[in-house]
Amino acid sequence: MTTTGPDRPLTAADLLFGSSADAPEVLDWSNAIRGRFYRPTKRLLTLRVDEDVIDWFKREAGGQGGYQTAMNRTLRAAMLRGLRRSQQHSTAKRAKQPA
């Protein structure tokens, strides 16, 4: 019987995708990019947006679609700024409290 480890039999996944036992262990993660393969789940939503705002996003997309993606990126950037501000505020508040 072929094994990929001391007592582990070869599986169908090993045959199809290769055994991870052959892959070198990664010791240096300094060039790793956090969230590179992160894909948030999407939810269908009905949202009323001012017509001029939609028109602006559509113009910015150059009439090639993608305006909803641009709107989502803008909302995400605003959300992250708010989260950072909130985190900085709570950190500063804790620093002011007497120990």
N, C-alpha and C positions, 0 to 999 in steps of 0.2 A: 504494500500500500504506500502511495506517495504522500508525504506530509510536508506542510509548510512551516511547521514548528516542531518542538520536541514530541508532542503527542497529538497534534492537530491534523486531521485528514484534509486533503485538498478538496475545496468546495467548488461548486459551479461558478460562483463569483470569482474565485481565484483563476479559473480557467478563462472566463470571459474578460476580466478586467486586469488580471495579473495579481500576483500575491503582494501584499504590503510588506511582507517579510523581506522582499528584495529591495525595497526602497530604503535609502539611507535615512537615518534619524536626523531631523532638522534641529541643529543646536543654536543657530544664529537667526533670530527673528527680527533683527534690526531694520531690515528693509520691508518688513511686512506692512500691509496697508489695512488698517482696521475698517471693517465694514465693506470691503471691496465687493464681496459677493452678496451683500445684504439686499434683499428685495422685499420691501414692506408689502403687506397684503393691501389690496385695494378694495374699497367699498363703493358700491354704486350709490350715488347721492343726488337728490334733486336739490338744487341750490339756485336761489334767485340772485343774480348779479347784475349790477347796473350795465345798461347796454353799451355805454361809452367805455367801460372797463373791458368788456368782452371784445369790442372793436379794437381797442388798443393792443390787447394780447394777440389778437388775430393778425393785426398789421405787423407786430413785432415778429411773429412766426413766419412772415413773408407769404402768407396765403398757402403755405405748404402743410397745413395742419400742425399739430403739436402745441397748439395754444393752451390746451388743458394741462399738458405736461409743464409748460412754462408757469401756469398759474399755480400748480402744485409745488413747483420748486420755490416760487416766491413765498407761498404760505409756509413751507417747511423752513426757509431761511428766517422768516419772522418768528416762527415757533422756537427755533434754536436760539435766536437772540434773546427771546423772552426767558427761555430756560437758563441761559448763561447769566442773565441779569439777576434772576431769582436766586440762582446758586451763589453768585457773588454777594448778594444782599444778605443771605442767610449766613454765609461765612463771615462777613463783616460784623453781623449782629452777634454771632458767637464769640468773636474776638473781643468785643466790647464788654461782654459779661464778666463779672469778677469770678476769679477761680476759686 
